[in-house]
Each structure stands twice: as C-alpha cells, then as structure tokens.
Amino acid sequence: MSTIRTRGLEYLRKRGKELNSKFVSVSKYFTPEESWTKKATWWFDLKIQKIKENPEENYYLLCEKSLDEFYVLKVPNRFFIDNLEKFDSKQKGVIRLHLEAEGNSLFEDQRSADKVHFSQFVINP
C-alpha cells in the first residue's frame, strides 16, 4: 500500500509535472467524522522557515479527490508570507491549514479566523 504522498507525487509525474518535492504537500481526504471541524477537509502543515527562505517558489498542495486523483493548488510562497498573520501558526514554525473539501466553502481554510480562500490557486478543477 503506497502512502498518500507517494500517490500524490505519482499523480503529478503521470501528468508531466516533475516538481521539487520540497514544495509539495499532500493531504488525504478526511471525512467529517475524522475531522475536528466536523466537515470534510484536507489538512496541511507547512514549515514557515522553508517558505520564508524561498519566497519566489510556489507550494503545491495536493488534495485527494479519490484513490488516484487529486486537486492541485499552486500557491505562491509570497501569498503565505504576505498573509502569515491570518493563518493558524500557534504550533511554532508551522502554518496549519484545514481546507474545506465540500460545499460552498470549498478550499477555504477552516482554521484561520479570516477564512482564507485558496480556490484561486486550483490549477486542475
């Protein structure tokens, strides 16, 4: 059984996207019963220092749709840096995202008080 990260990277490779895996984070689809938000979600922990050291890079967030399919979000690291105060970063050195996986708030961060939206970064609907 492959890991969710392995499956995500394989998904990209099959689509001709060989990316610097340093800036790829993959999340399984969490059902409402598995999620603390009680909503379907994707969960990411991103290291702030890595983002700050590479402001011109993009972070690719892969959100599991099914066993062999993912939404791909291409988020500029500059976006994270410019909006850092809006994200949950109580855990020292980490931006913790819970992106809503269904409904009207699809790709909205449920952890941030500002409900930061990520739908503008989806590159494969």
C-alpha positions in Angstrom: 0.0 0.0 0.0 1.5 3.3 -1.0 1.4 6.4 1.1 -0.8 9.4 0.2 2.4 11.4 -0.6 3.7 8.7 -2.9 0.3 8.6 -4.7 0.2 12.4 -5.0 3.7 12.6 -6.5 2.9 9.8 -8.9 -0.2 11.7 -9.9 1.9 14.7 -10.8 4.5 12.6 -12.6 1.9 11.0 -14.8 0.7 14.4 -15.8 4.2 15.5 -16.8 4.8 17.7 -13.7 8.1 16.8 -12.1 8.2 19.2 -9.2 10.7 20.0 -6.5 9.1 17.7 -3.8 10.4 20.1 -1.2 7.4 22.3 -2.1 4.7 19.6 -2.4 2.4 18.7 0.4 -0.2 16.0 0.0 -3.4 15.5 2.1 -5.8 12.7 2.2 -9.5 13.5 2.2 -10.8 13.5 5.8 -14.4 12.7 6.2 -16.5 14.9 8.7 -16.2 12.1 11.2 -12.4 12.1 11.0 -12.1 15.9 11.2 -12.1 18.2 14.2 -14.1 20.7 12.2 -16.8 18.1 11.6 -16.6 19.0 7.9 -14.9 17.2 5.1 -11.4 18.6 5.0 -7.8 18.4 3.7 -5.1 19.1 6.4 -1.6 20.6 5.7 1.3 21.6 8.0 3.7 23.9 6.2 7.0 24.9 7.7 7.2 28.7 7.8 11.0 28.9 7.7 11.1 26.9 4.5 8.5 29.2 2.9 10.3 32.4 4.1 13.7 31.1 2.7 12.1 30.6 -0.7 9.7 33.5 -1.3 9.8 33.2 -5.1 8.8 29.5 -5.1 5.3 28.0 -5.3 3.9 25.5 -2.8 1.9 22.7 -4.4 -0.9 21.5 -2.2 -2.4 18.2 -3.4 -5.9 17.4 -2.1 -7.1 13.8 -2.5 -10.3 13.5 -4.6 -10.2 9.7 -5.0 -7.7 6.9 -4.8 -5.9 8.1 -7.9 -7.0 11.7 -8.4 -6.1 15.0 -6.7 -6.9 18.6 -6.9 -3.7 20.6 -7.3 -3.3 24.0 -5.8 -0.3 26.1 -6.9 0.2 28.6 -4.1 2.9 31.3 -4.2 5.1 31.2 -1.1 4.7 35.0 -1.2 1.0 34.6 -0.5 1.8 32.7 2.7 4.3 35.3 3.7 2.0 38.2 3.0 -0.9 36.6 4.9 1.0 34.9 7.7 -0.9 36.7 10.4 -4.2 35.3 9.0 -3.1 31.6 9.4 -3.1 29.3 12.4 0.5 29.2 13.3 0.2 28.6 17.1 2.4 25.5 16.7 5.7 27.2 16.5 7.1 27.4 13.0 4.2 25.8 11.2 1.2 27.1 9.2 -1.6 24.6 9.9 -4.3 24.6 7.2 -7.6 22.7 7.2 -9.1 23.3 3.8 -12.8 22.6 3.4 -13.3 19.7 1.0 -17.0 20.1 0.1 -19.8 22.7 -0.3 -19.8 26.4 -0.7 -16.6 26.9 1.2 -14.5 24.5 -0.9 -10.8 25.3 -0.4 -11.5 27.7 2.4 -9.2 27.4 5.4 -11.3 26.5 8.4 -8.5 27.1 11.0 -8.0 30.8 10.2 -10.3 33.4 11.8 -10.2 35.2 8.4 -11.3 32.1 6.5 -8.6 32.5 3.9 -9.7 31.2 0.4 -7.4 29.0 -1.8 -9.8 28.4 -4.7 -8.0 30.9 -6.9 -4.9 28.6 -6.8 -6.6 25.5 -8.2 -4.8 24.6 -11.4 -6.8 21.4 -12.3 -10.5 21.6 -11.4 
